[in-house]
Amino acid sequence: MALPGVYRPQADTLLLAEALAQEELGPCTDTLEIGTGTGALALHAAGRGARVTAVDVSWPAVLTARLNALRRRLPLRVLHGDFAARTAGRRFDLVVANPPYVPAPGARLPSHGPERAWDAGPDGRGVIDRICAGAPALLRPGGVLLMVHSALCGAGETLDRLTAVGITAEVTVRAPVPWGPVLRSRRSWLEQQGLAAAAEEWEELVIIRAEFR
């Protein structure tokens, strides 16, 4: 279930769930999900026995994830607020992130509304870059970050940023998906910014797997 305005699982969520399924999880696996939405990925990890903390800036998303955890009778700690502030001083074995990544004309990230789940500044990296910079403080030695985002944001830049902070990273999956309504509504602007070609109809999603050694 999802309360109004909460981002529902879509192609990026499913792609990340497939990557998550490849990771070893158990009762000793401390897991963090950044931007939990409905809690689908967090509950997937909890269902496999991991100890999971989920964070979201949206109160409707937090309430949705808590309700879904109750419905499925799975232990899940769901926190409201900024991921860095709410996890300060804690480290995790696994961090899962489906951050906002859609390029948007506004220089500032939205402070309310469903757009918070996808709008990420002119280059789409408003949250991605913060996750990259904060990853060493979030991961234990040997810990893994799984992150999905659009190739529109530059997978190479994500790899470079993670490498620069001492984390080994690679693109493990690339998957084309049709443009959704948000990208279609911004076609002219995306073309003007050089982020999309004329008549483009497909977006490439990437899974970044990074390990802190």
Backbone as CSV, one residue per row, in Angstrom:
resi,resn,N_x,N_y,N_z,CA_x,CA_y,CA_z,C_x,C_y,C_z
1,MET,0.831,-1.185,0.000,0.000,0.000,0.000,0.878,1.251,0.000
2,ALA,0.275,2.363,-0.440,0.997,3.631,-0.437,0.003,4.749,-0.174
3,LEU,0.313,5.609,0.779,-0.499,6.786,1.028,-0.341,7.757,-0.138
4,PRO,-1.292,8.673,-0.325,-1.198,9.633,-1.433,0.122,10.400,-1.412
5,GLY,0.718,10.527,-2.590,1.964,11.273,-2.720,3.219,10.473,-2.472
6,VAL,3.087,9.184,-2.138,4.257,8.349,-1.862,4.681,7.634,-3.137
7,TYR,5.973,7.658,-3.410,6.524,7.018,-4.611,6.309,5.510,-4.550
8,ARG,5.605,4.999,-5.534,5.330,3.562,-5.585,6.469,2.837,-6.305
9,PRO,6.709,1.571,-5.964,7.766,0.809,-6.643,7.585,0.820,-8.160
10,GLN,8.653,1.142,-8.864,8.638,1.162,-10.321,9.858,0.403,-10.830
11,ALA,10.220,0.646,-12.087,11.300,-0.128,-12.709,12.604,-0.012,-11.933
12,ASP,12.908,1.194,-11.416,14.161,1.358,-10.677,14.140,0.558,-9.372
13,THR,12.985,0.528,-8.705,12.853,-0.251,-7.473,13.054,-1.734,-7.751
14,LEU,12.435,-2.212,-8.824,12.541,-3.636,-9.166,13.975,-4.008,-9.535
15,LEU,14.655,-3.112,-10.245,16.045,-3.371,-10.619,16.925,-3.445,-9.374
16,LEU,16.678,-2.552,-8.439,17.450,-2.552,-7.202,17.121,-3.773,-6.349
17,ALA,15.876,-4.217,-6.384,15.491,-5.425,-5.647,16.232,-6.647,-6.185
18,GLU,16.418,-6.703,-7.500,17.158,-7.821,-8.091,18.618,-7.794,-7.641
19,ALA,19.197,-6.601,-7.567,20.582,-6.490,-7.087,20.668,-6.862,-5.612
20,LEU,19.696,-6.431,-4.836,19.664,-6.746,-3.407,19.580,-8.248,-3.183
21,ALA,18.860,-8.928,-4.064,18.696,-10.377,-3.924,20.018,-11.124,-4.075
22,GLN,21.016,-10.476,-4.695,22.312,-11.126,-4.894,23.234,-10.981,-3.686
23,GLU,22.854,-10.134,-2.732,23.695,-9.899,-1.565,23.375,-10.894,-0.449
24,GLU,24.404,-11.272,0.305,24.200,-12.152,1.447,23.666,-11.342,2.624
25,LEU,22.520,-11.771,3.134,21.893,-11.089,4.263,21.601,-12.093,5.368
26,GLY,21.614,-11.602,6.588,21.306,-12.462,7.725,21.071,-11.634,8.959
27,PRO,20.873,-12.263,10.103,20.573,-11.545,11.348,21.647,-10.549,11.768
28,CYS,22.872,-10.733,11.292,23.962,-9.829,11.674,24.195,-8.724,10.647
29,THR,23.352,-8.658,9.629,23.528,-7.659,8.578,22.760,-6.391,8.914
30,ASP,23.481,-5.366,9.349,22.853,-4.070,9.609,22.684,-3.344,8.278
31,THR,21.438,-3.037,7.956,21.111,-2.491,6.640,20.412,-1.149,6.778
32,LEU,20.753,-0.233,5.880,20.118,1.078,5.814,19.522,1.263,4.430
33,GLU,18.276,1.724,4.386,17.721,2.153,3.103,17.506,3.665,3.148
34,ILE,18.067,4.343,2.170,17.924,5.799,2.044,16.793,6.089,1.070
35,GLY,15.774,6.809,1.534,14.628,7.118,0.687,13.748,5.905,0.519
36,THR,13.124,5.457,1.591,12.454,4.152,1.568,11.143,4.124,0.808
37,GLY,10.456,5.262,0.684,9.168,5.244,-0.021,8.168,4.345,0.694
38,THR,7.677,3.341,-0.003,6.716,2.413,0.601,7.375,1.405,1.531
39,GLY,8.713,1.382,1.537,9.421,0.399,2.349,9.659,-0.918,1.656
40,ALA,9.395,-0.996,0.365,9.466,-2.273,-0.353,10.838,-2.929,-0.238
41,LEU,11.905,-2.158,-0.471,13.245,-2.743,-0.424,13.671,-3.039,1.006
42,ALA,13.336,-2.145,1.917,13.669,-2.376,3.318,12.994,-3.643,3.833
43,LEU,11.751,-3.847,3.439,11.021,-5.036,3.879,11.550,-6.299,3.208
44,HIS,12.041,-6.162,1.986,12.689,-7.301,1.322,13.896,-7.752,2.145
45,ALA,14.694,-6.794,2.585,15.872,-7.130,3.397,15.465,-7.680,4.760
46,ALA,14.455,-7.066,5.371,13.989,-7.537,6.677,13.420,-8.947,6.582
47,GLY,12.761,-9.239,5.469,12.207,-10.573,5.272,13.265,-11.648,5.154
48,ARG,14.481,-11.229,4.813,15.589,-12.174,4.732,16.412,-12.198,6.019
49,GLY,15.915,-11.517,7.044,16.531,-11.613,8.356,17.430,-10.467,8.759
50,ALA,17.653,-9.497,7.863,18.549,-8.390,8.188,17.908,-7.447,9.203
51,ARG,18.763,-6.735,9.935,18.298,-5.661,10.819,18.287,-4.381,9.996
52,VAL,17.097,-3.822,9.798,16.955,-2.760,8.802,16.469,-1.453,9.422
53,THR,17.167,-0.379,9.049,16.730,0.983,9.334,16.413,1.646,8.006
54,ALA,15.261,2.298,7.933,14.850,2.986,6.711,14.628,4.459,7.033
55,VAL,15.039,5.338,6.114,14.919,6.779,6.331,14.247,7.421,5.123
56,ASP,13.391,8.398,5.395,12.776,9.157,4.304,12.453,10.562,4.804
57,VAL,12.563,11.552,3.902,12.252,12.933,4.281,10.752,13.202,4.262
58,SER,9.985,12.275,3.709,8.539,12.453,3.570,7.801,11.739,4.696
59,TRP,6.972,12.479,5.437,6.175,11.841,6.487,5.189,10.822,5.919
60,PRO,4.494,11.094,4.801,3.620,10.057,4.242,4.373,8.775,3.903
61,ALA,5.621,8.904,3.415,6.416,7.709,3.113,6.767,6.961,4.395
62,VAL,7.151,7.694,5.433,7.484,7.052,6.710,6.286,6.286,7.249
63,LEU,5.115,6.915,7.225,3.908,6.253,7.722,3.547,5.048,6.860
64,THR,3.710,5.182,5.543,3.421,4.058,4.644,4.333,2.879,4.947
65,ALA,5.625,3.144,5.084,6.573,2.057,5.361,6.266,1.388,6.697
66,ARG,5.920,2.187,7.702,5.584,1.610,9.005,4.335,0.738,8.913
67,LEU,3.328,1.214,8.191,2.100,0.433,8.033,2.373,-0.865,7.271
68,ASN,3.190,-0.790,6.231,3.508,-1.995,5.458,4.299,-2.993,6.286
69,ALA,5.155,-2.493,7.171,5.894,-3.390,8.060,4.937,-4.097,9.024
70,LEU,3.968,-3.356,9.538,2.974,-3.963,10.435,2.142,-5.003,9.700
71,ARG,1.739,-4.677,8.490,0.924,-5.611,7.701,1.676,-6.901,7.419
72,ARG,2.969,-6.784,7.195,3.769,-7.976,6.883,4.410,-8.601,8.120
73,ARG,4.193,-7.950,9.267,4.716,-8.455,10.533,6.233,-8.646,10.483
74,LEU,6.885,-7.605,9.988,8.341,-7.632,9.896,8.919,-6.483,10.714
75,PRO,10.031,-6.720,11.398,10.653,-5.646,12.177,11.341,-4.647,11.256
76,LEU,10.990,-3.390,11.394,11.571,-2.358,10.541,11.575,-1.040,11.311
77,ARG,12.748,-0.440,11.430,12.863,0.869,12.076,12.811,1.925,10.988
78,VAL,11.791,2.770,11.033,11.610,3.791,10.001,11.741,5.171,10.637
79,LEU,12.683,5.973,10.111,12.976,7.288,10.666,12.627,8.377,9.663
80,HIS,12.150,9.496,10.181,11.838,10.642,9.337,12.986,11.641,9.377
81,GLY,13.381,12.122,8.198,14.389,13.174,8.151,15.493,12.898,7.155
82,ASP,16.508,13.719,7.214,17.670,13.599,6.332,18.501,12.379,6.725
83,PHE,18.921,11.612,5.746,19.614,10.355,6.047,20.898,10.574,6.825
84,ALA,21.651,11.628,6.498,22.926,11.856,7.176,22.700,12.227,8.643
85,ALA,21.719,13.082,8.876,21.452,13.506,10.255,20.904,12.362,11.100
86,ARG,20.035,11.545,10.525,19.385,10.503,11.295,20.272,9.275,11.525
87,THR,21.370,9.190,10.805,22.251,8.023,10.975,23.634,8.425,11.486
88,ALA,23.779,9.653,11.928,25.087,10.131,12.385,25.671,9.210,13.454
89,GLY,26.920,8.797,13.239,27.601,7.941,14.204,27.335,6.453,14.033
90,ARG,26.473,6.087,13.095,26.176,4.668,12.861,26.810,4.205,11.549
91,ARG,27.217,2.940,11.523,27.752,2.341,10.300,26.978,1.075,9.981
92,PHE,26.944,0.738,8.705,26.111,-0.359,8.236,26.904,-1.314,7.355
93,ASP,26.424,-2.550,7.316,27.013,-3.553,6.426,26.522,-3.372,4.992
94,LEU,25.300,-2.841,4.863,24.698,-2.664,3.539,23.868,-1.387,3.538
95,VAL,24.080,-0.568,2.515,23.276,0.638,2.310,22.622,0.528,0.937
96,VAL,21.319,0.698,0.903,20.540,0.622,-0.331,19.924,1.994,-0.588
97,ALA,20.056,2.495,-1.806,19.566,3.846,-2.094,18.935,3.927,-3.473
98,ASN,17.722,4.455,-3.490,17.053,4.834,-4.737,16.752,6.325,-4.608
99,PRO,17.778,7.161,-4.778,17.625,8.596,-4.492,16.877,9.313,-5.611
100,PRO,16.413,10.526,-5.344,15.918,11.359,-6.451,17.039,11.542,-7.470
101,TYR,16.707,11.419,-8.765,17.766,11.556,-9.769,17.293,12.195,-11.072
102,VAL,16.086,12.707,-11.107,15.594,13.313,-12.342,16.060,14.765,-12.417
103,PRO,16.783,15.144,-13.481,17.176,16.540,-13.633,15.947,17.446,-13.666
104,ALA,16.051,18.586,-12.974,14.919,19.507,-12.865,15.412,20.935,-13.036
105,PRO,14.594,21.805,-13.618,15.032,23.185,-13.857,15.376,23.950,-12.590
106,GLY,14.713,23.674,-11.488,14.954,24.427,-10.266,16.311,24.121,-9.654
107,ALA,16.984,25.165,-9.166,18.301,24.971,-8.557,18.195,24.319,-7.186
108,ARG,17.087,24.543,-6.496,16.905,23.999,-5.155,16.036,22.752,-5.204
109,LEU,16.332,21.818,-4.319,15.517,20.610,-4.224,14.168,20.976,-3.626
110,PRO,13.083,20.316,-4.061,11.763,20.626,-3.497,11.718,20.283,-2.014
111,SER,10.988,21.079,-1.263,10.887,20.868,0.183,9.603,20.170,0.591
112,HIS,8.701,19.960,-0.357,7.458,19.258,-0.061,6.870,18.736,-1.368
113,GLY,5.856,17.866,-1.224,5.180,17.328,-2.391,5.838,16.062,-2.916
114,PRO,5.125,15.346,-3.778,5.648,14.082,-4.318,6.918,14.253,-5.131
115,GLU,7.165,15.488,-5.637,8.356,15.729,-6.447,9.648,15.475,-5.669
116,ARG,9.571,15.472,-4.347,10.774,15.203,-3.542,11.344,13.826,-3.848
117,ALA,10.509,12.927,-4.357,10.963,11.565,-4.637,11.762,11.468,-5.923
118,TRP,11.679,12.498,-6.789,12.411,12.372,-8.064,13.211,13.614,-8.462
119,ASP,12.776,14.811,-8.136,13.508,16.003,-8.569,14.835,16.134,-7.820
120,ALA,15.923,16.361,-8.573,17.254,16.347,-7.953,18.184,17.420,-8.497
121,GLY,17.621,18.585,-8.845,18.458,19.687,-9.299,18.795,19.605,-10.775
122,PRO,19.450,20.631,-11.319,19.691,20.717,-12.763,20.459,19.548,-13.367
123,ASP,21.353,18.920,-12.584,22.109,17.787,-13.125,21.627,16.447,-12.583
124,GLY,20.586,16.467,-11.754,20.042,15.226,-11.200,20.887,14.619,-10.096
125,ARG,21.887,15.345,-9.595,22.839,14.775,-8.654,22.753,15.393,-7.245
126,GLY,21.675,16.112,-6.971,21.561,16.803,-5.710,21.660,15.905,-4.491
127,VAL,21.152,14.689,-4.590,21.225,13.733,-3.478,22.313,12.687,-3.732
128,ILE,22.487,12.299,-4.969,23.504,11.295,-5.316,24.881,11.703,-4.802
129,ASP,25.247,12.960,-5.024,26.580,13.412,-4.602,26.729,13.370,-3.084
130,ARG,25.662,13.655,-2.366,25.720,13.594,-0.901,25.909,12.152,-0.428
131,ILE,25.262,11.217,-1.103,25.421,9.801,-0.738,26.860,9.363,-1.002
132,CYS,27.405,9.761,-2.155,28.793,9.410,-2.467,29.746,9.957,-1.417
133,ALA,29.576,11.215,-1.059,30.478,11.841,-0.086,30.324,11.222,1.295
134,GLY,29.112,10.818,1.642,28.862,10.281,2.977,29.068,8.792,3.120
135,ALA,29.286,8.108,2.006,29.386,6.642,2.052,30.461,6.128,3.016
136,PRO,31.667,6.715,3.073,32.672,6.181,4.008,32.232,6.247,5.470
137,ALA,31.415,7.232,5.817,30.944,7.345,7.192,29.779,6.397,7.475
138,LEU,29.130,5.917,6.417,27.972,5.040,6.590,28.341,3.561,6.576
139,LEU,29.432,3.219,5.900,29.765,1.813,5.682,30.840,1.322,6.650
140,ARG,30.644,0.112,7.124,31.698,-0.575,7.866,32.717,-1.117,6.865
141,PRO,33.913,-1.450,7.314,34.868,-2.109,6.402,34.224,-3.354,5.802
142,GLY,34.291,-3.473,4.481,33.638,-4.577,3.789,32.191,-4.312,3.470
143,GLY,31.666,-3.155,3.902,30.269,-2.819,3.652,30.021,-2.481,2.194
144,VAL,28.771,-2.651,1.781,28.392,-2.488,0.375,27.309,-1.423,0.239
145,LEU,27.470,-0.569,-0.767,26.443,0.383,-1.177,25.853,-0.074,-2.498
146,LEU,24.529,-0.181,-2.550,23.811,-0.449,-3.795,22.969,0.788,-4.104
147,MET,23.197,1.382,-5.261,22.451,2.590,-5.622,22.001,2.513,-7.070
148,VAL,20.764,2.917,-7.304,20.235,2.971,-8.658,20.038,4.431,-9.039
149,HIS,20.351,4.755,-10.293,19.983,6.069,-10.813,20.032,6.038,-12.333
150,SER,19.609,7.114,-12.927,19.559,7.204,-14.377,20.931,7.521,-14.951
151,ALA,21.179,7.017,-16.150,22.410,7.380,-16.850,22.424,8.862,-17.211
152,LEU,21.257,9.516,-17.173,21.207,10.956,-17.411,22.072,11.716,-16.405
153,CYS,22.252,11.122,-15.230,23.015,11.785,-14.157,24.509,11.529,-14.261
154,GLY,24.919,10.597,-15.099,26.337,10.320,-15.250,26.856,9.246,-14.311
155,ALA,26.760,7.994,-14.748,27.263,6.892,-13.926,28.763,7.027,-13.698
156,GLY,29.471,7.523,-14.710,30.919,7.687,-14.577,31.288,8.652,-13.468
157,GLU,30.514,9.714,-13.328,30.807,10.675,-12.260,30.576,10.047,-10.890
158,THR,29.541,9.227,-10.771,29.284,8.537,-9.502,30.450,7.625,-9.150
159,LEU,30.940,6.874,-10.131,32.088,5.996,-9.892,33.313,6.803,-9.474
160,ASP,33.538,7.921,-10.154,34.703,8.760,-9.825,34.605,9.320,-8.408
161,ARG,33.430,9.763,-8.023,33.252,10.335,-6.689,33.447,9.281,-5.602
162,LEU,32.939,8.086,-5.837,33.122,7.020,-4.855,34.584,6.596,-4.775
163,THR,35.238,6.497,-5.906,36.665,6.155,-5.914,37.481,7.200,-5.164
164,ALA,37.101,8.463,-5.321,37.848,9.559,-4.684,37.783,9.508,-3.164
165,VAL,36.743,8.861,-2.614,36.637,8.759,-1.145,37.054,7.374,-0.655
166,GLY,37.749,6.620,-1.530,38.330,5.349,-1.098,37.421,4.149,-1.193
167,ILE,36.428,4.203,-2.078,35.476,3.101,-2.215,35.576,2.512,-3.617
168,THR,35.675,1.205,-3.682,35.706,0.506,-4.972,34.290,0.397,-5.518
169,ALA,34.077,0.857,-6.739,32.719,0.902,-7.276,32.700,0.477,-8.735
170,GLU,31.571,-0.097,-9.137,31.384,-0.490,-10.530,29.896,-0.473,-10.875
171,VAL,29.626,-0.334,-12.169,28.262,-0.493,-12.666,28.039,-1.979,-12.904
172,THR,27.066,-2.544,-12.227,26.810,-3.981,-12.357,25.650,-4.293,-13.292
173,VAL,24.751,-3.327,-13.497,23.579,-3.551,-14.351,23.268,-2.273,-15.109
174,ARG,22.925,-2.433,-16.365,22.376,-1.344,-17.171,21.087,-1.846,-17.796
175,ALA,20.016,-1.081,-17.667,18.722,-1.539,-18.175,17.957,-0.375,-18.795
176,PRO,17.538,-0.509,-20.056,16.743,0.551,-20.673,15.277,0.464,-20.240
177,VAL,14.687,1.609,-19.972,13.261,1.667,-19.627,12.636,2.822,-20.400
178,PRO,11.358,2.714,-20.736,10.703,3.823,-21.451,10.631,5.075,-20.586
179,TRP,10.681,6.218,-21.231,10.506,7.471,-20.511,9.155,7.481,-19.818
180,GLY,9.150,7.966,-18.587,7.905,8.141,-17.857,7.355,9.539,-18.053
181,PRO,6.228,9.834,-17.402,5.569,11.137,-17.610,6.415,12.325,-17.175
182,VAL,7.259,12.171,-16.144,8.063,13.309,-15.680,9.075,13.706,-16.748
183,LEU,9.810,12.734,-17.295,10.785,13.054,-18.339,10.089,13.598,-19.587
184,ARG,8.960,13.007,-19.939,8.254,13.479,-21.141,7.809,14.932,-20.981
185,SER,7.418,15.296,-19.763,6.965,16.671,-19.531,8.118,17.671,-19.615
186,ARG,9.368,17.189,-19.527,10.538,18.071,-19.538,11.384,17.914,-20.794
187,ARG,10.790,17.332,-21.814,11.569,17.014,-23.010,12.318,18.229,-23.555
188,SER,11.627,19.336,-23.747,12.268,20.516,-24.346,13.439,20.990,-23.492
189,TRP,13.226,21.049,-22.188,14.288,21.518,-21.293,15.473,20.557,-21.293
190,LEU,15.211,19.239,-21.254,16.292,18.247,-21.272,17.101,18.341,-22.560
191,GLU,16.420,18.568,-23.675,17.124,18.710,-24.943,17.972,19.985,-24.941
192,GLN,17.434,21.070,-24.403,18.173,22.333,-24.342,19.428,22.210,-23.479
193,GLN,19.345,21.380,-22.428,20.485,21.182,-21.536,21.487,20.162,-22.075
194,GLY,21.160,19.544,-23.194,22.041,18.526,-23.755,21.976,17.201,-23.018
195,LEU,20.920,16.994,-22.234,20.774,15.763,-21.463,19.996,14.691,-22.211
196,ALA,19.354,15.072,-23.295,18.575,14.110,-24.076,18.608,14.523,-25.540
197,ALA,18.560,13.503,-26.402,18.526,13.756,-27.836,17.083,13.935,-28.288
198,ALA,16.915,14.599,-29.412,15.575,14.797,-29.957,14.909,13.454,-30.210
199,ALA,13.647,13.362,-29.859,12.829,12.161,-30.064,13.278,10.970,-29.226
200,GLU,14.144,11.200,-28.240,14.574,10.093,-27.386,13.389,9.595,-26.565
201,GLU,13.270,8.266,-26.423,12.127,7.690,-25.723,12.528,6.703,-24.637
202,TRP,13.836,6.403,-24.538,14.293,5.402,-23.572,15.339,6.005,-22.645
203,GLU,15.258,5.602,-21.402,16.192,6.035,-20.373,16.959,4.806,-19.877
204,GLU,18.246,4.946,-19.700,19.039,3.834,-19.163,19.185,3.984,-17.650
205,LEU,18.785,2.944,-16.924,19.001,2.896,-15.487,20.265,2.096,-15.205
206,VAL,20.987,2.483,-14.167,22.206,1.771,-13.792,22.156,1.405,-12.313
207,ILE,22.750,0.277,-11.990,22.974,-0.117,-10.603,24.460,0.059,-10.311
208,ILE,24.760,0.845,-9.299,26.130,1.014,-8.830,26.311,0.138,-7.602
209,ARG,27.335,-0.721,-7.633,27.690,-1.509,-6.446,29.064,-1.050,-5.982
210,ALA,29.121,-0.581,-4.758,30.367,-0.049,-4.222,30.698,-0.745,-2.904
211,GLU,31.979,-1.032,-2.703,32.416,-1.738,-1.502,33.520,-0.947,-0.791
212,PHE,33.338,-0.778,0.494,34.299,-0.017,1.309,35.293,-0.999,1.929
213,ARG,36.543,-0.937,1.486,37.545,-1.902,1.946,38.460,-1.279,3.003
